[in-house]
Amino acid sequence: MIFDAKQSAIAACMKSRGFEYLPEPYRAPDGEKNPWGDVAYARERGYGLNYSGEPDQGASTTTEDPPRNDISRLPPATRTAWQAALNGASVADPNAIGKDPDLVEIKTADGASYFSRSACRTYGDEQVQGDETQWMTAEKRVEDLANEVVSAVDADPRIAAKKRDWAECMAARGYQVTEPETAPEVIMDKVHSGQIAQPEARKQEIAMATADAECVNSVGALEVRRQVTAEQAKAVTEAHENDIMAFVELRKKAVDRATALARQ
């Protein structure tokens, strides 16, 4: 709802500046490509790898819709003006901070984000979400907290212990790997180095991924990760409840604005 309302506002802003902009359709985020510990998935699709030159066997047969706003055929000057109207003239240039009065920097734990007050994208955001600085600051804060949970989970000694158990299980099955996250690289490295051809790689991938998933379950790694994640999420949530609720309230107000705009 928020996304659709912002897209409509962006289109109206672009039209007022003499440009056509077609509202983009909402696309839900992709699900986890390789569900950790899912034996049935592993037996069917392995790690879900797609080797160069080989179609993804598990991919949908439908093709993704072409971009609605393809400006590649516009004259260079028009294309530049269109992009400046949508995103701002210098939003991609951090060196413009302090030089372009419309460019705003939002600092985060991972670096910084930028937006231009003159951009139609910002206009669309503010029509629905309210003040862009306030929204981006609150949103980035919640994202930082989510990353904090992930880091705390990864650093938990119980997770490290289960990784060792998993590695021992994999070794017993003939796979010398120490990190679940890097296991698919074993297959990809063999393909890229020419050690195995792609058809054989698919067989090895499925065999390894199946062993991987079975080991995850046999050592109880999923249960421990769920427990540790719940504990860390609870701790971070309780410690930063005000930050989280501030963004929740902003989202509620954005939904109210989006609903009102949809009725116009």
Salt bridges, closest charged atoms under 4 A:
GLU54 OE2 - ARG202 NH2 3.59
ASP56 OD2 - ARG45 NH2 3.51
ASP125 OD1 - LYS6 NZ 3.44
GLU143 OE1 - LYS140 NZ 3.48
ASP154 OD1 - ARG225 NH1 3.81
ASP156 OD2 - ARG158 NH2 2.96
ASP165 OD2 - LYS162 NZ 3.76
GLU179 OE1 - LYS163 NZ 2.92
GLU181 OE1 - LYS163 NZ 3.72
GLU205 OE1 - ARG202 NH1 2.86
GLU214 OE2 - ARG43 NH2 3.13
GLU214 OE1 - ARG173 NH1 2.55
GLU231 OE1 - ARG158 NH2 2.70
GLU238 OE2 - LYS234 NZ 2.64
ASP243 OD2 - ARG141 NE 3.08
ASP243 OD2 - HIS240 ND1 3.83
GLU249 OE2 - LYS252 NZ 3.60
